[in-house]
Amino acid sequence: MSDNLKYELARELGVDDIVAREGWGGVPSRDCGNLVRLAIERAEKSIQNEHGSRP
């Protein structure tokens, strides 16, 4: 996962301030789990879009 995507997801979940202050190690485990869940959802949507757009 790219750093840009990680920061985008952190902003979306509202933990980007924690990352800025304390680094990724300061993010609570629940929020890390939510980051992973969101990343998986995005990846699944991307795969569906790729397969759905083919003839």
C-alpha positions in Angstrom: 0.0 0.0 0.0 1.4 3.4 -1.0 2.2 6.0 1.7 -0.2 8.4 -0.2 -3.1 5.9 0.2 -2.3 5.3 3.9 -2.4 9.1 4.6 -5.6 9.5 2.6 -7.3 6.7 4.6 -6.0 8.2 7.8 -7.5 11.6 6.9 -10.8 9.9 5.9 -11.0 8.1 9.3 -9.9 11.2 11.2 -6.6 9.8 12.7 -4.2 11.9 10.5 -3.6 14.2 13.4 -2.4 11.3 15.5 -0.1 10.1 12.7 1.3 13.6 12.4 2.0 13.9 16.1 3.0 10.4 17.1 3.6 8.4 13.9 1.8 5.3 12.9 2.6 3.6 16.2 0.4 6.1 18.0 -2.7 5.0 16.2 -4.9 2.9 18.4 -5.4 -0.7 17.2 -9.1 -0.3 16.6 -8.3 2.5 14.2 -5.6 0.5 12.5 -8.1 -2.2 12.0 -10.5 0.3 10.4 -7.7 1.5 8.1 -7.1 -2.1 7.0 -10.8 -2.7 6.5 -11.2 0.5 4.4 -8.1 -0.4 2.3 -9.6 -3.8 1.6 -12.9 -2.3 0.6 -11.1 0.0 -1.8 -9.1 -2.8 -3.3 -12.2 -4.9 -3.8 -14.1 -2.0 -5.5 -11.1 -1.5 -7.7 -11.0 -5.1 -8.8 -14.8 -5.1 -9.4 -14.5 -2.0 -11.5 -11.7 -3.6 -13.6 -13.7 -6.7 -14.2 -17.0 -4.9 -14.7 -15.6 -2.6 -17.4 -14.4 -5.5 -19.6 -16.6 -6.7 -22.5 
